[in-house]
Amino acid sequence: MAEDSQRNFRSVYYEKVGFRGVEEKKSLEILLKDDRLDIEKLCTFSQRFPLPSMYRILVWKVLLGIIPPHHESHTLVMKYRTEQYRDVYHALQVIRFIKDFTPQVEVFLRMHQLESGRLPRNLAFPLEPEDEVFLAIAKAMEEVVEDNIDCYWLVSSFVNQLNNKYKDSLPQLPKVLEQYLNVEDNRLLAHLKACSAVSKLPYNLWFKKCFAGCLPESSLQRVWDKVISGSCKILVFVALEILLTFKMKIMALTNAEKITQFLENIPQDNTDAIVSKAIDLWHKHCGMPVHLKQVDFF
């Protein structure tokens, strides 16, 4: 009991002086020492706390199924992933779909298309909307992940998660956003309705692209921590907090197109605060994940 009290005191102290991340990092390191990583615990940790940057790629790869939970299999599985990457890359070179100067994100797209049976007959075919989504996510992921092979598998697996696991949930998010905005600021919602802007908000940027191209990567990866670990609903609260943060600017605009244009190009100087407040709103309305108690971490 005394040990638990000491842990709790230390956690509160760290939080007050701004070093809560020290304890969180230690907690994650304990989870990552297990011979077989506990997916549920990693998901719960990722839902409750921001992932330390030095472990983010590893945790994302495990949660997205790129590598298995068993530590001893990681090296072998990544060897197979590397061979598969190189085989697909070479195949695209042979059929002249990519060249040495092809942008890396386009290489990723063509690889994903080939592996999913969607490669067009030739390069003249226009990109589909889902291809534009893929490219946006790939451009953002490229800023977070240095290794091209890791980056490809993360982009491909993340997009597959959005298209499969969240296929039915994503189309519902605009309506959910409207419901929460009505709770948090019905005056702002009334203004958006009066301007006929509700249906014209940048839902594609917010929900399909998961804010890729909207938020800088330092803020974006904290949002993706939550999505990858099991909650696409966090996207609603990021959108909600953007609306609340820029309420005065939005209220001064009376044209739906101008409101949308502003929201597609929000100022980038306080996005970390926006994401932090969005996570607080998410916990406020949806509760804190309870698979693990705080004592399990600290």
C-alpha positions in Angstrom: 0.0 0.0 0.0 2.8 2.4 0.9 4.5 1.6 -2.4 1.3 2.4 -4.3 0.9 5.7 -2.4 4.5 6.6 -3.3 3.8 5.8 -7.0 0.7 7.9 -7.0 2.5 10.8 -5.3 5.3 10.6 -7.9 2.9 10.5 -10.8 1.0 13.6 -9.5 4.3 15.4 -9.0 5.5 14.6 -12.5 2.3 15.8 -13.9 2.4 19.1 -12.1 5.9 19.9 -13.1 5.4 18.8 -16.7 7.3 15.5 -16.6 4.4 13.1 -16.7 6.0 11.6 -19.9 8.8 10.2 -17.8 6.5 7.9 -16.0 4.5 7.0 -19.1 7.7 6.1 -20.9 8.8 3.8 -18.1 5.3 2.2 -18.1 5.5 1.5 -21.8 9.0 0.1 -21.5 7.6 -2.4 -19.0 4.9 -3.5 -21.5 7.5 -3.8 -24.3 9.7 -6.1 -22.3 7.1 -9.0 -22.4 8.2 -11.9 -24.6 4.7 -11.7 -26.1 3.4 -8.2 -26.4 -0.1 -7.7 -25.0 -2.1 -6.1 -27.8 -4.9 -5.1 -25.5 -2.6 -3.4 -23.0 -0.7 -1.6 -25.8 -4.1 -0.3 -27.2 -5.2 0.8 -23.8 -1.9 2.6 -23.2 -2.1 4.3 -26.6 -5.6 5.4 -25.9 -4.7 6.9 -22.5 -1.3 8.4 -23.2 0.7 9.8 -26.1 3.3 7.3 -27.3 6.9 8.3 -26.8 8.4 9.1 -30.2 11.2 6.5 -29.8 8.7 3.7 -29.5 5.9 5.0 -31.7 6.9 3.2 -34.9 7.3 -0.2 -33.1 3.9 0.1 -31.4 2.2 1.2 -34.6 3.7 -1.8 -36.4 2.5 -4.2 -33.8 -1.0 -2.8 -33.5 -1.4 -2.7 -37.3 -0.3 -6.3 -37.6 2.8 -5.6 -39.6 4.8 -7.6 -37.1 3.5 -10.2 -34.6 3.3 -9.8 -30.8 6.2 -12.3 -30.3 9.5 -10.5 -30.0 11.5 -13.4 -31.4 9.6 -13.2 -34.7 10.1 -9.5 -35.4 13.4 -9.8 -37.3 12.2 -12.7 -39.4 8.9 -11.1 -40.3 10.5 -7.8 -41.2 12.9 -9.7 -43.4 9.9 -11.2 -45.3 8.3 -7.7 -45.4 11.5 -6.3 -46.9 11.7 -9.0 -49.5 8.0 -8.5 -50.5 8.6 -4.7 -50.7 11.5 -5.2 -53.1 9.7 -7.8 -55.2 6.7 -5.5 -55.7 9.0 -2.5 -56.4 10.9 -4.5 -59.0 7.7 -5.7 -60.7 6.6 -2.1 -61.0 9.9 -1.2 -62.5 9.6 -4.0 -65.1 6.2 -2.9 -66.2 7.4 0.8 -66.2 5.0 2.1 -63.7 7.7 3.6 -61.6 11.1 5.1 -62.5 14.1 6.2 -60.5 12.8 9.7 -60.2 9.2 8.7 -59.3 8.2 10.5 -56.0 8.3 8.0 -53.1 4.7 8.5 -52.1 3.6 7.7 -55.7 5.8 4.6 -55.5 3.9 3.6 -52.3 0.6 4.2 -54.1 1.5 2.0 -57.1 2.7 -0.7 -54.8 -0.5 -0.6 -52.8 -2.6 -0.7 -55.9 -0.7 -3.7 -57.3 -1.0 -5.6 -54.0 -4.7 -4.9 -53.7 -5.4 -5.7 -57.4 -6.3 -2.1 -58.3 -3.4 -1.1 -60.5 -4.8 0.7 -63.5 -4.0 -0.4 -67.0 -1.6 2.5 -67.6 -0.4 5.7 -66.0 -2.8 7.9 -68.0 -5.7 6.7 -65.8 -6.8 9.5 -63.4 -6.4 8.9 -59.7 -9.5 7.8 -57.8 -10.6 9.7 -54.6 -9.3 6.8 -52.5 -5.9 7.2 -54.2 -5.8 10.9 -53.2 -6.5 9.8 -49.6 -3.7 7.3 -49.8 -1.3 10.0 -51.1 -2.2 12.5 -48.4 -1.6 9.9 -45.6 1.6 8.7 -47.3 3.0 12.3 -47.5 2.3 12.8 -43.8 3.7 9.4 -42.8 6.8 10.1 -44.8 7.5 13.0 -42.4 7.2 10.7 -39.4 9.0 7.6 -40.6 12.5 7.7 -42.1 12.8 4.1 -43.4 11.0 3.6 -46.7 10.1 0.0 -46.1 8.6 0.8 -42.6 6.8 3.8 -44.1 5.2 1.8 -46.9 3.9 -0.9 -44.6 2.6 1.6 -42.1 0.8 3.6 -44.8 -0.7 0.5 -46.5 -1.8 -1.1 -43.2 -3.2 2.2 -41.8 -5.2 2.7 -45.0 -6.5 -0.9 -44.9 -7.6 -0.3 -41.3 -9.5 2.8 -42.3 -11.1 1.0 -45.3 -12.0 -2.2 -43.3 -12.3 -1.7 -39.6 -13.7 1.8 -39.8 -15.6 1.4 -43.1 -19.0 1.7 -41.5 -18.0 4.2 -38.8 -16.3 6.9 -40.9 -19.4 7.9 -42.8 -21.3 8.5 -39.5 -18.7 10.9 -38.1 -20.2 14.2 -39.6 -23.5 13.5 -37.9 -21.7 12.7 -34.6 -19.7 15.9 -34.9 -22.9 17.9 -35.3 -24.4 16.2 -32.2 -21.3 17.0 -30.0 -21.1 20.6 -31.4 -24.7 21.1 -30.4 -23.8 20.1 -26.8 -20.6 22.2 -26.6 -21.7 25.3 -28.5 -25.1 25.3 -30.0 -24.7 29.0 -31.0 -21.8 28.1 -33.3 -23.8 25.2 -34.7 -26.7 27.6 -35.4 -24.4 29.9 -37.2 -23.0 27.1 -39.4 -26.5 26.0 -40.2 -27.6 29.6 -41.1 -24.6 29.8 -43.5 -25.5 26.4 -45.0 -22.0 25.4 -44.0 -22.7 22.2 -42.0 -22.8 20.0 -45.1 -19.7 21.7 -46.6 -17.3 21.3 -43.8 -14.0 19.6 -44.9 -15.1 16.1 -43.8 -12.9 14.5 -46.4 -9.8 16.2 -45.0 -10.8 15.6 -41.4 -12.2 12.1 -41.5 -11.1 10.2 -44.7 -7.6 11.7 -44.6 -7.4 11.7 -40.8 -6.2 15.3 -40.8 -3.3 14.5 -43.1 -2.5 17.8 -44.8 -4.4 19.7 -42.1 -2.3 19.3 -39.0 1.5 19.3 -38.8 3.0 15.9 -38.2 4.0 16.7 -34.6 0.3 17.1 -33.8 -1.0 14.5 -36.3 0.9 11.6 -34.9 -0.8 12.0 -31.5 -4.2 11.8 -33.2 -3.1 8.7 -35.2 -2.0 7.0 -31.9 -5.6 6.9 -31.0 -6.9 5.9 -34.4 -4.4 3.1 -34.8 -5.1 1.8 -31.3 -8.8 1.5 -31.9 -10.7 4.8 -31.9 -11.7 6.7 -35.0 -14.0 8.8 -32.8 -11.1 10.9 -31.8 -11.3 12.5 -35.2 -14.7 13.9 -34.3 -13.2 15.7 -31.2 -10.2 17.1 -33.1 -12.7 18.6 -35.6 -14.9 19.8 -32.8 -11.9 21.5 -31.0 -10.9 23.1 -34.3 -14.4 24.6 -34.6 -14.3 25.8 -30.9 -10.8 27.2 -31.1 -11.6 29.3 -34.2 -15.1 30.2 -33.2 -14.6 34.0 -33.4 -13.1 33.7 -36.9 -15.9 31.4 -38.1 -18.6 33.5 -36.6 -17.2 36.5 -38.5 -17.6 34.6 -41.8 -21.1 34.4 -43.4 -20.2 32.4 -46.5 -20.0 28.6 -46.5 -17.2 28.5 -49.0 -15.1 30.9 -47.0 -15.7 29.0 -43.8 -14.6 25.8 -45.5 -11.6 27.4 -47.1 -10.5 28.7 -43.7 -10.9 25.3 -42.0 -8.9 23.6 -44.7 -6.0 25.9 -44.0 -6.1 26.6 -40.3 -3.1 28.4 -38.6 -0.4 25.9 -37.6 0.9 27.7 -34.5 -1.3 26.2 -31.8 -2.2 22.7 -33.2 -0.6 20.9 -30.3 -2.9 22.7 -27.9 -5.9 21.9 -30.1 -5.0 18.2 -30.1 -4.5 18.2 -26.3 -7.9 19.8 -25.8 -9.5 17.5 -28.3 -8.2 14.5 -26.3 -9.6 16.0 -23.1 -13.0 16.4 -24.8 -12.8 12.8 -26.1 -12.2 11.5 -22.6 -14.9 13.8 -21.2 -17.6 12.5 -23.5 -16.4 8.9 -24.0 -14.6 8.2 -20.8 -11.1 6.9 -20.1 -10.2 3.4 -21.3 -10.5 1.1 -18.2 -8.9 -2.2 -19.3 -5.9 -1.3 -17.1 -5.9 0.7 -13.9 -3.4 3.4 -13.3 -1.6 1.3 -10.7 -0.8 -1.2 -13.5 1.2 1.5 -15.2 2.7 3.4 -12.4 
